[in-house]
């Protein structure tokens, strides 16, 4: 897990926007994006349908063949065909002060409705070196309630890198607890309802090695996972790897290095969009703005490789900007800085 000494000023935050300007979270911050009307045509698996909302911005999207109507600034879920909604830059971030502590807070993960957020922190009240915490809010835009320790996931060892599924029923995370294969292992816990605690965590043995394995992001159907490892066969200190499985009850395939995303520097904290067409991550590679930057790559379909990564320059500073987390609708990003 990251330690407060390694990243002492990290916090979480968020931004709002429409098809013309996105949402974002940093260090725990929140900001409204502003912009003019935006129009786009839906791509396969991307934004589509017919949807218009009016607020600080207005966005309209038209679905291709097979699209269906949906609300929201970017329209409904994508239909087949079309060119995809081209989202504009993020607005300025504002700190979500109700989530942050003086100890360090990072690795945000939100449910599909964005009403529950999970993150890692070594703040007072932890059971181990770093614990997983959560907070809820009644509506998007409202302040989060005080964070609570997710005790059923934590041990006297370090836990972090929470990655909750959109329905809030499955949590992937990293832990140094006993029973693992290496330094950090990837674990998973599930529950039958969001009103219930998570069940006992299970080690995902098909992904773990004697090296460090962590920082998962799982596709919307649960069949593909991207994660970070410093195992042999990588290009840098930490690389992004990928594995897949034919069904939720079967093991993952042997992980492969996603070489198009990796560099000789540290590449970590991947975050896959809900349509599977964009992946965000942070990297210390050459060409960045600061000590660590957020980058992204896209692809036209889920069967295609990702493009060469692009620096998400409007979010990056001369400090460290890390841990991107994009909302299910693609309009909000949570990150650490």
Secondary structure, 3 states (H helix, E strand, C coil): CCCCCCCCCCCEEEEECECCEECCEECEEEEECCCCCEEEECCCCCEECCEEEECCCEEEEECCCCCCCCCCCCCEECCCCCCCCCCCCECCCEECCCCCCCCCEEEEEECCCCCEEEEEECCCCCCCCCEEEEEECCCCCCCCCCCEECHHHCCCCCEEEEEECCCCCEEEEEECCCCCCCCCEEEEEECCCCCCCCCCCEECCCCCCCCCEEEEEECCCCCEEEEEECCCCCCCCCEEEEEECCCCCCCCCCCEECCCCCCCCCEEEEEECCCCCEEEEEECCCCCCCCEEEEEEECCCCCCCCCCCEECCCCCCCCECEEEEECCCCCCEEEEC
